[in-house]
Amino acid sequence: MSLQIETAQNVGVDYEIASIGERILAQIVDYAVYFGWILTVAGIKIIFDPNNRLFSETWLITGGIFLPIMLCPLLCEYYLDGQTVGKMALKIKVIRLDGSKATLSSYLLRWLLAVIDVSIFSGMIAILTIAINGKGQRLGDIAAGTAVIKTQSTIKLEHILTPEQDSTYQPKYPGAARLSDKDIRTIRKVLASNNEILIEKTMHKTEALLEVNSLDTGQVFLQTVINDYNFYANSDV
């Protein structure tokens, strides 16, 4: 499942939404980290304070175990660019619906509503909301205007293969030589989407980059740009 995000430049970008399974596995990894922390704190307590001379049981439970675990998701997502340890392991992250980095207030809303989404109802509210929403959002994401996406998108074979170039081909747009491989892969994906609005926006953006004004349709123009790029990439000049 993919999510098209309208960026500040009014260009639609497709992101792959993290699946429910990936989010559950990420949560399990985080729980494993929390369990490891509890064992570490308990081990330090047994070794250095076996008779409760330095730390009371109340301090140990609240200050040493409960607060760090409670604050860990919020602090990790804020300082690790939308990722906890579990999300890093599953290669997923939190972003805003405009494609930008989430703010502290966004992370805070997600963190607060996780009490309802995840804790109180054992994650059932989160799973149902993600399944119904269509954008991979739990209640916290909806309130914060965020989504959880994959950090590594699936690249299909047609996005990287370069077709053979006709030896008699004459390029139309010399500026295509300035484009990058990433630009061309993006244009290929846009054409493969068959989304007329997205193709039109990509055409206008590419025209601006090449400093041209084409009379061709969006599909014809973008395909010509790809062909021109392949020509210059394969030429000896």
C-alpha positions as CSV (number, residue, x, y, z in Angstrom):
1,M,0.0,0.0,0.0
2,S,1.3,3.4,-0.9
3,L,0.5,7.0,0.3
4,Q,0.8,10.0,-2.0
5,I,2.1,13.0,-0.1
6,E,1.7,16.5,-1.5
7,T,5.0,18.3,-0.7
8,A,5.5,22.0,-0.1
9,Q,6.5,22.3,-3.8
10,N,3.1,20.9,-4.8
11,V,4.6,17.7,-6.2
12,G,3.0,14.4,-5.2
13,V,5.5,11.8,-3.8
14,D,4.6,8.2,-3.3
15,Y,5.7,6.6,0.0
16,E,5.1,3.0,0.9
17,I,3.1,2.7,4.1
18,A,4.5,0.5,6.9
19,S,2.2,-2.5,7.3
20,I,0.4,-3.5,10.5
21,G,2.8,-6.5,10.8
22,E,5.9,-4.3,10.5
23,R,4.6,-1.9,13.2
24,I,3.7,-4.8,15.5
25,L,7.2,-6.3,15.1
26,A,8.8,-2.9,15.7
27,Q,6.7,-2.6,18.9
28,I,7.9,-6.1,20.0
29,V,11.5,-5.1,19.4
30,D,10.9,-2.0,21.5
31,Y,9.4,-4.2,24.3
32,A,12.5,-6.4,24.1
33,V,14.7,-3.3,24.7
34,Y,12.5,-2.3,27.6
35,F,12.8,-5.8,29.1
36,G,16.6,-5.6,28.7
37,W,16.6,-2.2,30.5
38,I,14.6,-3.7,33.4
39,L,17.0,-6.6,33.8
40,T,20.0,-4.1,33.6
41,V,18.5,-1.9,36.3
42,A,17.6,-4.8,38.5
43,G,21.1,-6.3,38.1
44,I,22.8,-3.0,39.1
45,K,20.5,-2.8,42.1
46,I,21.4,-6.4,43.2
47,I,25.1,-5.8,42.8
48,F,25.6,-2.3,44.2
49,D,22.6,-2.0,46.6
50,P,21.5,-5.4,47.9
51,N,20.3,-4.0,51.2
52,N,18.3,-0.9,49.9
53,R,20.8,1.5,51.5
54,L,21.0,3.8,48.4
55,F,17.8,3.3,46.5
56,S,14.3,2.5,47.8
57,E,12.1,0.1,45.9
58,T,9.8,3.1,45.1
59,W,12.7,5.0,43.5
60,L,13.8,1.9,41.6
61,I,10.4,1.3,40.1
62,T,9.5,4.9,39.2
63,G,12.8,6.6,38.5
64,G,14.9,3.7,37.4
65,I,12.4,1.7,35.4
66,F,9.0,3.3,34.8
67,L,9.9,6.8,33.7
68,P,12.7,5.9,31.2
69,I,10.5,3.3,29.6
70,M,7.5,5.7,29.5
71,L,9.6,8.5,27.9
72,C,11.7,6.3,25.6
73,P,9.3,6.3,22.6
74,L,8.9,10.1,22.6
75,L,12.6,10.9,23.1
76,C,13.7,8.3,20.5
77,E,11.3,9.5,17.8
78,Y,12.3,13.1,18.5
79,Y,16.0,12.6,18.5
80,L,16.3,9.8,16.0
81,D,14.2,11.4,13.2
82,G,10.9,9.6,13.7
83,Q,12.3,6.2,14.8
84,T,12.5,4.1,17.9
85,V,14.9,1.1,18.1
86,G,12.2,-1.1,16.8
87,K,11.4,1.2,13.9
88,M,15.1,1.3,13.0
89,A,15.2,-2.4,13.0
90,L,12.2,-2.7,10.7
91,K,13.3,0.3,8.6
92,I,10.2,2.3,9.1
93,K,9.8,5.9,10.4
94,V,7.3,8.7,11.3
95,I,6.8,11.6,8.9
96,R,4.3,14.4,8.5
97,L,1.7,14.2,5.8
98,D,3.4,17.0,3.9
99,G,6.6,14.9,3.7
100,S,8.5,17.0,6.2
101,K,10.1,15.9,9.4
102,A,7.6,15.7,12.3
103,T,7.8,18.3,15.0
104,L,8.0,17.8,18.8
105,S,4.3,18.6,19.1
106,S,3.5,15.9,16.5
107,Y,5.6,13.3,18.4
108,L,4.0,14.5,21.7
109,L,0.5,14.0,20.4
110,R,1.3,10.5,19.1
111,W,2.9,9.6,22.4
112,L,0.0,10.8,24.5
113,L,-2.6,9.1,22.4
114,A,-0.6,5.8,22.4
115,V,-2.2,5.3,25.9
116,I,-5.5,4.8,24.1
117,D,-4.2,3.3,20.9
118,V,-1.8,0.8,22.3
119,S,-1.7,0.6,26.1
120,I,-5.3,0.5,27.4
121,F,-6.8,-1.7,24.6
122,S,-3.7,-3.8,24.0
123,G,-3.2,-2.3,20.6
124,M,-6.6,-3.3,19.2
125,I,-7.7,0.3,18.7
126,A,-4.5,1.0,16.8
127,I,-4.8,-2.1,14.6
128,L,-8.5,-1.3,13.7
129,T,-7.8,2.3,13.0
130,I,-4.8,1.5,10.8
131,A,-6.8,-1.1,8.9
132,I,-9.8,1.2,8.3
133,N,-8.0,4.5,7.8
134,G,-6.3,3.6,4.5
135,K,-3.2,5.8,5.2
136,G,-1.6,3.6,7.8
137,Q,-2.6,5.9,10.7
138,R,-3.6,5.1,14.2
139,L,-5.5,7.7,16.3
140,G,-2.2,9.4,17.4
141,D,-1.1,9.8,13.7
142,I,-4.5,11.2,12.7
143,A,-4.3,13.8,15.5
144,A,-0.7,14.7,14.8
145,G,-1.0,14.7,11.0
146,T,1.6,12.0,10.6
147,A,2.0,8.6,9.0
148,V,4.5,5.7,9.4
149,I,6.3,4.8,6.2
150,K,9.0,2.5,5.0
151,T,12.4,4.1,4.7
152,Q,13.4,1.8,1.9
153,S,10.9,1.8,-1.0
154,T,10.5,-1.2,-3.2
155,I,12.3,-0.6,-6.5
156,K,10.8,-2.5,-9.4
157,L,12.9,-3.8,-12.3
158,E,11.4,-1.3,-14.8
159,H,12.6,1.5,-12.6
160,I,16.3,0.7,-13.1
161,L,16.6,-1.0,-16.4
162,T,17.7,1.2,-19.3
163,P,16.3,0.1,-22.7
164,E,18.5,-0.1,-25.7
165,Q,19.0,3.2,-27.5
166,D,18.4,3.5,-31.2
167,S,21.7,4.5,-32.9
168,T,19.9,7.0,-35.1
169,Y,18.1,8.7,-32.2
170,Q,18.3,12.5,-32.1
171,P,17.8,14.1,-28.6
172,K,15.3,16.9,-28.3
173,Y,16.2,18.4,-24.9
174,P,20.0,18.9,-24.2
175,G,19.2,19.8,-20.6
176,A,18.3,16.2,-19.9
177,A,22.0,15.5,-19.6
178,R,21.9,17.5,-16.3
179,L,19.4,15.2,-14.7
180,S,20.5,12.5,-12.2
181,D,19.7,8.8,-12.2
182,K,17.4,9.4,-9.3
183,D,15.5,12.0,-11.3
184,I,15.0,9.6,-14.2
185,R,13.8,6.8,-11.8
186,T,11.3,9.2,-10.3
187,I,10.0,10.1,-13.8
188,R,9.7,6.4,-14.7
189,K,7.7,5.8,-11.5
190,V,5.4,8.7,-12.3
191,L,4.7,7.5,-15.8
192,A,4.1,4.0,-14.4
193,S,1.5,5.4,-12.0
194,N,-0.7,6.6,-14.9
195,N,-1.8,9.4,-12.6
196,E,-2.6,12.3,-15.0
197,I,-2.4,15.0,-12.3
198,L,0.9,13.7,-11.1
199,I,2.3,13.4,-14.6
200,E,1.2,17.0,-15.4
201,K,2.9,18.4,-12.2
202,T,6.1,16.4,-12.9
203,M,6.1,17.7,-16.5
204,H,5.9,21.3,-15.4
205,K,8.7,20.7,-12.8
206,T,10.9,19.0,-15.3
207,E,10.3,21.8,-17.9
208,A,11.5,24.3,-15.3
209,L,14.6,22.2,-14.6
210,L,15.4,22.0,-18.3
211,E,14.3,25.6,-19.0
212,V,12.0,24.5,-21.9
213,N,8.4,24.9,-22.7
214,S,7.1,21.8,-24.5
215,L,3.9,21.5,-26.6
216,D,3.8,17.7,-26.1
217,T,1.5,15.9,-23.7
218,G,2.9,15.1,-20.3
219,Q,3.5,11.4,-21.1
220,V,5.2,12.1,-24.4
221,F,7.4,14.9,-22.9
222,L,8.5,12.8,-19.9
223,Q,9.2,9.8,-22.1
224,T,11.3,12.0,-24.5
225,V,13.3,13.3,-21.5
226,I,14.0,9.7,-20.4
227,N,15.1,8.9,-24.0
228,D,17.3,12.0,-24.2
229,Y,18.9,11.2,-20.8
230,N,19.7,7.7,-22.0
231,F,21.2,9.1,-25.1
232,Y,23.6,11.4,-23.3
233,A,24.4,8.8,-20.6
234,N,25.4,6.3,-23.2
235,S,27.3,8.7,-25.5
236,D,31.0,9.1,-25.4
237,V,30.7,12.9,-25.3
